[in-house]
């Protein structure tokens, strides 16, 4: 059986899933090798420190964030990107409400069915 999402995923038809206090997400497409996730933060919400074996890239679609990746901290805002190597501990604090677009390889099986 092939793992994968529908070909078209429409925001208005997709429920936002809880992803932490002040954080919700929508899974916007995936197969076994790749996953795209939209993550919405309210001001002050935090992505708690964590790591995973997936390679991750994040695009700041809107807002301002303080990111810490593998011990290095930087401020990012709309239009910026972040690369997170496998197993690197990372976290963020939302300084201005916004949306992050996360891409994972391979896909995050732990996000499916939640």
N, CA, C and O atoms as CSV, one atom per row, in Angstrom:
chain,resi,resn,atom,element,x,y,z
A,1,UNK,N,N,0.839,-1.182,0.000
A,1,UNK,CA,C,0.000,0.000,0.000
A,1,UNK,C,C,0.888,1.251,0.000
A,1,UNK,O,O,1.831,1.337,0.786
A,2,UNK,N,N,0.596,2.203,-0.862
A,2,UNK,CA,C,1.366,3.433,-0.982
A,2,UNK,C,C,0.913,4.446,0.064
A,2,UNK,O,O,-0.281,4.644,0.284
A,3,UNK,N,N,1.892,5.081,0.703
A,3,UNK,CA,C,1.594,6.152,1.654
A,3,UNK,C,C,1.582,7.464,0.907
A,3,UNK,O,O,2.531,7.781,0.191
A,4,UNK,N,N,0.514,8.234,1.065
A,4,UNK,CA,C,0.480,9.531,0.404
A,4,UNK,C,C,-0.822,10.263,0.633
A,4,UNK,O,O,-1.838,9.668,0.995
A,5,UNK,N,N,-0.773,11.555,0.418
A,5,UNK,CA,C,-1.947,12.407,0.600
A,5,UNK,C,C,-2.742,12.484,-0.700
A,5,UNK,O,O,-2.350,11.925,-1.725
A,6,UNK,N,N,-3.852,13.180,-0.633
A,6,UNK,CA,C,-4.603,13.499,-1.835
A,6,UNK,C,C,-3.739,14.386,-2.729
A,6,UNK,O,O,-2.788,15.005,-2.253
A,7,UNK,N,N,-4.058,14.451,-4.001
A,7,UNK,CA,C,-3.302,15.288,-4.934
A,7,UNK,C,C,-3.502,16.771,-4.650
A,7,UNK,O,O,-2.567,17.561,-4.780
A,8,UNK,N,N,-4.702,17.146,-4.268
A,8,UNK,CA,C,-5.021,18.549,-3.991
A,8,UNK,C,C,-5.515,18.648,-2.554
A,8,UNK,O,O,-6.389,17.892,-2.130
A,9,UNK,N,N,-4.946,19.587,-1.815
A,9,UNK,CA,C,-5.330,19.808,-0.418
A,9,UNK,C,C,-5.741,21.270,-0.322
A,9,UNK,O,O,-4.932,22.164,-0.569
A,10,UNK,N,N,-6.996,21.515,0.037
A,10,UNK,CA,C,-7.542,22.866,0.087
A,10,UNK,C,C,-7.635,23.326,1.537
A,10,UNK,O,O,-8.241,22.657,2.373
A,11,UNK,N,N,-7.028,24.475,1.823
A,11,UNK,CA,C,-6.993,24.988,3.187
A,11,UNK,C,C,-8.387,25.045,3.813
A,11,UNK,O,O,-8.564,24.640,4.962
A,12,UNK,N,N,-9.365,25.537,3.077
A,12,UNK,CA,C,-10.710,25.714,3.638
A,12,UNK,C,C,-11.388,24.379,3.959
A,12,UNK,O,O,-12.360,24.348,4.714
A,13,UNK,N,N,-10.885,23.280,3.394
A,13,UNK,CA,C,-11.467,21.961,3.661
A,13,UNK,C,C,-10.649,21.161,4.671
A,13,UNK,O,O,-11.034,20.055,5.050
A,14,UNK,N,N,-9.522,21.720,5.105
A,14,UNK,CA,C,-8.592,21.008,5.979
A,14,UNK,C,C,-8.670,21.583,7.387
A,14,UNK,O,O,-8.539,22.791,7.582
A,15,UNK,N,N,-8.886,20.704,8.371
A,15,UNK,CA,C,-8.942,21.140,9.771
A,15,UNK,C,C,-7.553,21.501,10.264
A,15,UNK,O,O,-6.564,20.893,9.856
A,16,UNK,N,N,-7.481,22.490,11.143
A,16,UNK,CA,C,-6.233,22.803,11.841
A,16,UNK,C,C,-6.115,21.844,13.014
A,16,UNK,O,O,-7.071,21.669,13.769
A,17,UNK,N,N,-4.951,21.220,13.177
A,17,UNK,CA,C,-4.705,20.272,14.266
A,17,UNK,C,C,-3.890,20.954,15.355
A,17,UNK,O,O,-2.984,21.728,15.044
A,18,UNK,N,N,-4.190,20.687,16.627
A,18,UNK,CA,C,-3.361,21.248,17.696
A,18,UNK,C,C,-1.927,20.736,17.597
A,18,UNK,O,O,-1.695,19.565,17.296
A,19,UNK,N,N,-0.964,21.632,17.854
A,19,UNK,CA,C,0.449,21.253,17.764
A,19,UNK,C,C,1.241,21.897,18.903
A,19,UNK,O,O,2.444,22.128,18.777
A,20,UNK,N,N,0.564,22.184,20.010
A,20,UNK,CA,C,1.181,22.852,21.151
A,20,UNK,C,C,0.349,24.051,21.539
A,20,UNK,O,O,-0.567,24.441,20.814
A,21,UNK,N,N,0.663,24.636,22.676
A,21,UNK,CA,C,-0.100,25.787,23.149
A,21,UNK,C,C,0.117,26.979,22.224
A,21,UNK,O,O,1.240,27.455,22.055
A,22,UNK,N,N,-0.987,27.455,21.622
A,22,UNK,CA,C,-0.910,28.584,20.703
A,22,UNK,C,C,-0.393,28.234,19.319
A,22,UNK,O,O,-0.036,29.116,18.539
A,23,UNK,N,N,-0.353,26.925,19.014
A,23,UNK,CA,C,0.192,26.459,17.733
A,23,UNK,C,C,-0.762,25.429,17.123
A,23,UNK,O,O,-1.204,24.502,17.801
A,24,UNK,N,N,-1.071,25.604,15.845
A,24,UNK,CA,C,-1.885,24.630,15.103
A,24,UNK,C,C,-1.212,24.360,13.767
A,24,UNK,O,O,-0.409,25.167,13.297
A,25,UNK,N,N,-1.540,23.223,13.152
A,25,UNK,CA,C,-0.909,22.879,11.874
A,25,UNK,C,C,-1.914,22.243,10.917
A,25,UNK,O,O,-2.945,21.700,11.314
A,26,UNK,N,N,-1.561,22.338,9.644
A,26,UNK,CA,C,-2.272,21.652,8.568
A,26,UNK,C,C,-1.235,20.895,7.751
A,26,UNK,O,O,-0.225,21.465,7.339
A,27,UNK,N,N,-1.483,19.623,7.520
A,27,UNK,CA,C,-0.606,18.835,6.653
A,27,UNK,C,C,-1.078,19.074,5.226
A,27,UNK,O,O,-2.220,18.773,4.880
A,28,UNK,N,N,-0.182,19.621,4.397
A,28,UNK,CA,C,-0.564,20.087,3.072
A,28,UNK,C,C,-0.100,19.189,1.930
A,28,UNK,O,O,-0.217,19.558,0.762
A,29,UNK,N,N,0.420,18.025,2.259
A,29,UNK,CA,C,0.803,17.069,1.225
A,29,UNK,C,C,1.976,16.229,1.680
A,29,UNK,O,O,2.879,16.707,2.366
A,30,UNK,N,N,1.946,14.952,1.280
A,30,UNK,CA,C,3.046,14.062,1.672
A,30,UNK,C,C,3.019,12.769,0.887
A,30,UNK,O,O,1.997,12.362,0.334
A,31,UNK,N,N,4.194,12.132,0.858
A,31,UNK,CA,C,4.330,10.727,0.492
A,31,UNK,C,C,5.389,10.171,1.427
A,31,UNK,O,O,5.727,10.827,2.412
A,32,UNK,N,N,5.910,9.018,1.166
A,32,UNK,CA,C,6.871,8.416,2.077
A,32,UNK,C,C,8.185,9.170,2.198
A,32,UNK,O,O,8.907,9.013,3.182
A,33,UNK,N,N,8.496,9.989,1.201
A,33,UNK,CA,C,9.784,10.687,1.167
A,33,UNK,C,C,9.732,12.148,1.583
A,33,UNK,O,O,10.767,12.729,1.908
A,34,UNK,N,N,8.549,12.754,1.580
A,34,UNK,CA,C,8.455,14.204,1.733
A,34,UNK,C,C,7.143,14.592,2.394
A,34,UNK,O,O,6.124,13.935,2.185
A,35,UNK,N,N,7.161,15.667,3.199
A,35,UNK,CA,C,5.931,16.172,3.806
A,35,UNK,C,C,6.014,17.690,3.898
A,35,UNK,O,O,7.050,18.244,4.266
A,36,UNK,N,N,4.909,18.361,3.558
A,36,UNK,CA,C,4.781,19.808,3.671
A,36,UNK,C,C,3.724,20.111,4.725
A,36,UNK,O,O,2.606,19.599,4.661
A,37,UNK,N,N,4.090,20.953,5.703
A,37,UNK,CA,C,3.199,21.258,6.824
A,37,UNK,C,C,3.148,22.763,7.039
A,37,UNK,O,O,4.186,23.421,7.101
A,38,UNK,N,N,1.943,23.307,7.153
A,38,UNK,CA,C,1.749,24.720,7.474
A,38,UNK,C,C,1.495,24.811,8.977
A,38,UNK,O,O,0.639,24.103,9.509
A,39,UNK,N,N,2.243,25.691,9.667
A,39,UNK,CA,C,2.148,25.799,11.119
A,39,UNK,C,C,1.857,27.252,11.484
A,39,UNK,O,O,2.615,28.154,11.127
A,40,UNK,N,N,0.740,27.474,12.208
A,40,UNK,CA,C,0.326,28.821,12.589
A,40,UNK,C,C,0.593,29.041,14.076
A,40,UNK,O,O,0.210,28.221,14.910
A,41,UNK,N,N,1.257,30.160,14.404
A,41,UNK,CA,C,1.606,30.517,15.775
A,41,UNK,C,C,0.923,31.820,16.175
A,41,UNK,O,O,0.831,32.753,15.376
A,42,UNK,N,N,0.446,31.877,17.416
A,42,UNK,CA,C,0.038,33.155,17.969
A,42,UNK,C,C,1.265,33.772,18.632
A,42,UNK,O,O,2.212,33.062,18.972
A,43,UNK,N,N,1.250,35.098,18.816
A,43,UNK,CA,C,2.377,35.782,19.445
A,43,UNK,C,C,2.657,35.172,20.816
A,43,UNK,O,O,1.736,34.973,21.609
A,44,UNK,N,N,3.909,34.880,21.091
A,44,UNK,CA,C,4.326,34.312,22.367
A,44,UNK,C,C,4.356,32.796,22.404
A,44,UNK,O,O,4.931,32.212,23.323
A,45,UNK,N,N,3.744,32.145,21.416
A,45,UNK,CA,C,3.746,30.670,21.380
A,45,UNK,C,C,5.166,30.174,21.126
A,45,UNK,O,O,5.981,30.857,20.506
A,46,UNK,N,N,5.438,28.977,21.616
A,46,UNK,CA,C,6.782,28.429,21.479
A,46,UNK,C,C,6.756,27.041,20.852
A,46,UNK,O,O,5.868,26.231,21.118
A,47,UNK,N,N,7.729,26.799,20.035
A,47,UNK,CA,C,8.024,25.452,19.572
A,47,UNK,C,C,9.078,24.917,20.537
A,47,UNK,O,O,10.236,25.332,20.482
A,48,UNK,N,N,8.688,24.006,21.414
A,48,UNK,CA,C,9.588,23.531,22.466
A,48,UNK,C,C,10.806,22.817,21.875
A,48,UNK,O,O,10.714,22.230,20.797
A,49,UNK,N,N,11.944,22.863,22.573
A,49,UNK,CA,C,13.148,22.211,22.055
A,49,UNK,C,C,12.905,20.721,21.782
A,49,UNK,O,O,12.379,19.998,22.629
A,50,UNK,N,N,13.294,20.285,20.596
A,50,UNK,CA,C,13.136,18.882,20.215
A,50,UNK,C,C,14.087,18.573,19.067
A,50,UNK,O,O,14.682,19.473,18.474
A,51,UNK,N,N,14.216,17.310,18.771
A,51,UNK,CA,C,14.992,16.875,17.614
A,51,UNK,C,C,14.306,15.664,17.011
A,51,UNK,O,O,13.492,15.012,17.665
A,52,UNK,N,N,14.632,15.366,15.773
A,52,UNK,CA,C,14.097,14.203,15.064
A,52,UNK,C,C,15.073,13.849,13.951
A,52,UNK,O,O,15.911,14.663,13.565
A,53,UNK,N,N,14.959,12.651,13.448
A,53,UNK,CA,C,15.903,12.183,12.430
A,53,UNK,C,C,15.622,12.745,11.038
A,53,UNK,O,O,16.409,12.526,10.117
A,54,UNK,N,N,14.532,13.453,10.877
A,54,UNK,CA,C,14.166,14.010,9.576
A,54,UNK,C,C,14.994,15.253,9.264
A,54,UNK,O,O,15.320,16.026,10.165
A,55,UNK,N,N,15.331,15.445,8.006
A,55,UNK,CA,C,15.843,16.727,7.545
A,55,UNK,C,C,14.649,17.665,7.455
A,55,UNK,O,O,13.576,17.264,7.003
A,56,UNK,N,N,14.828,18.910,7.881
A,56,UNK,CA,C,13.731,19.880,7.863
A,56,UNK,C,C,14.213,21.193,7.282
A,56,UNK,O,O,15.309,21.655,7.599
A,57,UNK,N,N,13.396,21.794,6.431
A,57,UNK,CA,C,13.583,23.179,6.024
A,57,UNK,C,C,12.303,23.916,6.372
A,57,UNK,O,O,11.212,23.355,6.276
A,58,UNK,N,N,12.432,25.157,6.770
A,58,UNK,CA,C,11.284,25.954,7.177
A,58,UNK,C,C,11.340,27.294,6.460
A,58,UNK,O,O,12.386,27.941,6.402
A,59,UNK,N,N,10.197,27.702,5.913
A,59,UNK,CA,C,10.039,29.001,5.266
A,59,UNK,C,C,9.104,29.843,6.117
A,59,UNK,O,O,8.030,29.382,6.505
A,60,UNK,N,N,9.507,31.080,6.411
A,60,UNK,CA,C,8.666,31.987,7.199
A,60,UNK,C,C,7.709,32.692,6.234
A,60,UNK,O,O,8.095,33.630,5.536
A,61,UNK,N,N,6.457,32.227,6.204
A,61,UNK,CA,C,5.451,32.804,5.315
A,61,UNK,C,C,4.959,34.145,5.847
A,61,UNK,O,O,4.625,35.042,5.072
A,62,UNK,N,N,4.914,34.281,7.182
A,62,UNK,CA,C,4.528,35.549,7.811
A,62,UNK,C,C,4.984,35.528,9.265
A,62,UNK,O,O,5.226,34.466,9.839
A,63,UNK,N,N,5.098,36.715,9.850
A,63,UNK,CA,C,5.453,36.828,11.258
A,63,UNK,C,C,6.947,36.989,11.490
A,63,UNK,O,O,7.747,37.108,10.562
A,64,UNK,N,N,7.289,36.988,12.796
A,64,UNK,CA,C,8.689,37.084,13.221
A,64,UNK,C,C,8.920,36.050,14.308
A,64,UNK,O,O,8.069,35.841,15.172
A,65,UNK,N,N,10.087,35.401,14.258
A,65,UNK,CA,C,10.403,34.309,15.173
A,65,UNK,C,C,11.858,34.394,15.625
A,65,UNK,O,O,12.724,34.892,14.906
A,66,UNK,N,N,12.102,33.898,16.825
A,66,UNK,CA,C,13.464,33.655,17.289
A,66,UNK,C,C,13.665,32.152,17.229
A,66,UNK,O,O,12.971,31.401,17.915
A,67,UNK,N,N,14.610,31.709,16.413
A,67,UNK,CA,C,14.895,30.280,16.253
A,67,UNK,C,C,16.237,29.946,16.887
A,67,UNK,O,O,17.194,30.714,16.788
A,68,UNK,N,N,16.293,28.798,17.534
A,68,UNK,CA,C,17.566,28.246,17.984
A,68,UNK,C,C,17.708,26.885,17.321
A,68,UNK,O,O,16.844,26.018,17.459
A,69,UNK,N,N,18.817,26.708,16.596
A,69,UNK,CA,C,19.093,25.455,15.889
A,69,UNK,C,C,20.500,25.015,16.264
A,69,UNK,O,O,21.480,25.706,15.987
A,70,UNK,N,N,20.578,23.861,16.895
A,70,UNK,CA,C,21.876,23.280,17.248
A,70,UNK,C,C,22.752,24.285,18.017
A,70,UNK,O,O,23.950,24.412,17.765
A,71,UNK,N,N,22.108,24.995,18.965
A,71,UNK,CA,C,22.825,25.933,19.824
A,71,UNK,C,C,23.025,27.326,19.266
A,71,UNK,O,O,23.524,28.198,19.976
A,72,UNK,N,N,22.652,27.567,18.010
A,72,UNK,CA,C,22.802,28.890,17.398
A,72,UNK,C,C,21.446,29.572,17.301
A,72,UNK,O,O,20.487,28.973,16.813
A,73,UNK,N,N,21.351,30.822,17.760
A,73,UNK,CA,C,20.088,31.559,17.775
A,73,UNK,C,C,20.122,32.691,16.763
A,73,UNK,O,O,21.130,33.381,16.615
A,74,UNK,N,N,18.986,32.873,16.057
A,74,UNK,CA,C,18.854,33.957,15.096
A,74,UNK,C,C,17.385,34.387,15.022
A,74,UNK,O,O,16.482,33.630,15.376
A,75,UNK,N,N,17.174,35.608,14.558
A,75,UNK,CA,C,15.831,36.126,14.358
A,75,UNK,C,C,15.497,36.029,12.876
A,75,UNK,O,O,16.307,36.386,12.020
A,76,UNK,N,N,14.290,35.542,12.584
A,76,UNK,CA,C,13.854,35.393,11.197
A,76,UNK,C,C,12.470,36.025,11.052
A,76,UNK,O,O,11.708,36.127,12.013
A,77,UNK,N,N,12.170,36.444,9.826
A,77,UNK,CA,C,10.879,37.069,9.548
A,77,UNK,C,C,10.425,36.680,8.155
A,77,UNK,O,O,11.095,35.918,7.458
A,78,UNK,N,N,9.282,37.211,7.760
A,78,UNK,CA,C,8.673,36.893,6.468
A,78,UNK,C,C,9.711,36.849,5.346
A,78,UNK,O,O,10.476,37.793,5.146
A,79,UNK,N,N,9.717,35.735,4.625
A,79,UNK,CA,C,10.605,35.556,3.486
A,79,UNK,C,C,11.891,34.814,3.800
A,79,UNK,O,O,12.604,34.401,2.885
A,80,UNK,N,N,12.202,34.637,5.085
A,80,UNK,CA,C,13.435,33.950,5.479
A,80,UNK,C,C,13.239,32.443,5.547
A,80,UNK,O,O,12.111,31.949,5.558
A,81,UNK,N,N,14.349,31.723,5.593
A,81,UNK,CA,C,14.308,30.266,5.677
A,81,UNK,C,C,15.277,29.743,6.720
A,81,UNK,O,O,16.222,30.426,7.115
A,82,UNK,N,N,15.025,28.520,7.159
A,82,UNK,CA,C,15.851,27.842,8.152
A,82,UNK,C,C,16.108,26.428,7.657
A,82,UNK,O,O,15.195,25.764,7.167
A,83,UNK,N,N,17.356,25.960,7.783
A,83,UNK,CA,C,17.691,24.572,7.492
A,83,UNK,C,C,18.003,23.889,8.820
A,83,UNK,O,O,18.776,24.413,9.623
A,84,UNK,N,N,17.407,22.726,9.053
A,84,UNK,CA,C,17.612,21.968,10.289
A,84,UNK,C,C,18.068,20.565,9.906
A,84,UNK,O,O,17.307,19.777,9.344
A,85,UNK,N,N,19.321,20.275,10.222
A,85,UNK,CA,C,19.906,18.973,9.896
A,85,UNK,C,C,19.275,17.872,10.758
A,85,UNK,O,O,18.750,18.158,11.834
A,86,UNK,N,N,19.322,16.636,10.300
A,86,UNK,CA,C,18.797,15.532,11.101
A,86,UNK,C,C,19.430,15.525,12.502
A,86,UNK,O,O,20.631,15.748,12.658
A,87,UNK,N,N,18.603,15.267,13.500
A,87,UNK,CA,C,18.994,15.143,14.909
A,87,UNK,C,C,19.457,16.441,15.560
A,87,UNK,O,O,19.894,16.406,16.711
A,88,UNK,N,N,19.383,17.581,14.883
A,88,UNK,CA,C,19.753,18.865,15.494
A,88,UNK,C,C,18.614,19.334,16.396
A,88,UNK,O,O,17.463,19.405,15.966
A,89,UNK,N,N,18.942,19.652,17.644
A,89,UNK,CA,C,17.901,20.194,18.531
A,89,UNK,C,C,17.524,21.590,18.046
A,89,UNK,O,O,18.393,22.387,17.693
A,90,UNK,N,N,16.229,21.879,18.029
A,90,UNK,CA,C,15.749,23.170,17.567
A,90,UNK,C,C,14.485,23.579,18.305
A,90,UNK,O,O,13.744,22.744,18.823
A,91,UNK,N,N,14.259,24.895,18.339
A,91,UNK,CA,C,13.080,25.458,19.002
A,91,UNK,C,C,12.843,26.848,18.431
A,91,UNK,O,O,13.689,27.393,17.723
A,92,UNK,N,N,11.677,27.417,18.749
A,92,UNK,CA,C,11.409,28.782,18.318
A,92,UNK,C,C,10.458,29.459,19.286
A,92,UNK,O,O,9.723,28.812,20.032
A,93,UNK,N,N,10.498,30.778,19.250
A,93,UNK,CA,C,9.556,31.622,19.987
A,93,UNK,C,C,8.949,32.561,18.959
A,93,UNK,O,O,9.665,33.192,18.181
A,94,UNK,N,N,7.623,32.650,18.960
A,94,UNK,CA,C,6.934,33.525,18.015
A,94,UNK,C,C,6.886,34.944,18.591
A,94,UNK,O,O,6.276,35.174,19.636
A,95,UNK,N,N,7.520,35.877,17.915
A,95,UNK,CA,C,7.582,37.268,18.365
A,95,UNK,C,C,6.463,38.115,17.766
A,95,UNK,O,O,6.052,39.118,18.349
A,96,UNK,N,N,5.981,37.705,16.609
A,96,UNK,CA,C,4.865,38.363,15.928
A,96,UNK,C,C,4.086,37.256,15.232
A,96,UNK,O,O,4.653,36.506,14.438
A,97,UNK,N,N,2.779,37.143,15.526
A,97,UNK,CA,C,1.966,36.042,15.003
A,97,UNK,C,C,2.293,35.765,13.547
A,97,UNK,O,O,2.474,36.687,12.750
A,98,UNK,N,N,2.367,34.481,13.208
A,98,UNK,CA,C,2.735,34.160,11.847
A,98,UNK,C,C,2.569,32.704,11.483
A,98,UNK,O,O,2.077,31.892,12.266
A,99,UNK,N,N,2.991,32.399,10.275
A,99,UNK,CA,C,2.864,31.053,9.711
A,99,UNK,C,C,4.213,30.598,9.190
A,99,UNK,O,O,4.902,31.327,8.476
A,100,UNK,N,N,4.579,29.373,9.561
A,100,UNK,CA,C,5.774,28.721,9.050
A,100,UNK,C,C,5.355,27.603,8.109
A,100,UNK,O,O,4.339,26.946,8.335
A,101,UNK,N,N,6.127,27.388,7.064
A,101,UNK,CA,C,5.915,26.272,6.149
A,101,UNK,C,C,7.093,25.321,6.352
A,101,UNK,O,O,8.230,25.646,6.011
A,102,UNK,N,N,6.812,24.153,6.906
A,102,UNK,CA,C,7.836,23.147,7.186
A,102,UNK,C,C,7.821,22.068,6.115
A,102,UNK,O,O,6.761,21.607,5.692
A,103,UNK,N,N,8.996,21.677,5.689
A,103,UNK,CA,C,9.151,20.564,4.765
A,103,UNK,C,C,10.065,19.536,5.426
A,103,UNK,O,O,11.156,19.873,5.884
A,104,UNK,N,N,9.617,18.285,5.474
A,104,UNK,CA,C,10.353,17.205,6.120
A,104,UNK,C,C,10.682,16.107,5.115
A,104,UNK,O,O,9.884,15.784,4.236
A,105,UNK,N,N,11.881,15.542,5.267
A,105,UNK,CA,C,12.257,14.363,4.501
A,105,UNK,C,C,13.000,13.409,5.426
A,105,UNK,O,O,13.983,13.805,6.053
A,106,UNK,N,N,12.553,12.159,5.524
A,106,UNK,CA,C,11.304,11.642,4.971
A,106,UNK,C,C,10.104,12.235,5.703
A,106,UNK,O,O,10.266,13.019,6.638
A,107,UNK,N,N,8.926,11.867,5.283
A,107,UNK,CA,C,7.706,12.392,5.888
A,107,UNK,C,C,7.646,12.052,7.372
A,107,UNK,O,O,8.283,11.101,7.825
A,108,UNK,N,N,6.869,12.843,8.132
A,108,UNK,CA,C,6.699,12.640,9.560
A,108,UNK,C,C,5.517,11.694,9.788
A,108,UNK,O,O,4.375,12.142,9.883
A,109,UNK,N,N,5.781,10.418,9.873
A,109,UNK,CA,C,4.712,9.435,10.097
A,109,UNK,C,C,3.984,9.715,11.398
A,109,UNK,O,O,2.800,9.403,11.521
A,110,UNK,N,N,4.685,10.307,12.389
A,110,UNK,CA,C,4.063,10.601,13.668
A,110,UNK,C,C,3.001,11.706,13.571
A,110,UNK,O,O,2.229,11.891,14.511
A,111,UNK,N,N,2.948,12.441,12.454
A,111,UNK,CA,C,1.933,13.475,12.277
A,111,UNK,C,C,0.641,12.931,11.677
A,111,UNK,O,O,-0.397,13.588,11.757
A,112,UNK,N,N,0.685,11.759,11.087
A,112,UNK,CA,C,-0.493,11.191,10.408
A,112,UNK,C,C,-1.407,10.538,11.429
A,112,UNK,O,O,-0.962,9.800,12.307
A,113,UNK,N,N,-2.695,10.828,11.295
A,113,UNK,CA,C,-3.688,10.206,12.162
A,113,UNK,C,C,-3.854,10.880,13.497
A,113,UNK,O,O,-4.532,10.357,14.381
A,114,UNK,N,N,-3.237,12.049,13.657
A,114,UNK,CA,C,-3.410,12.795,14.910
A,114,UNK,C,C,-4.476,13.829,14.751
A,114,UNK,O,O,-4.771,14.562,15.695
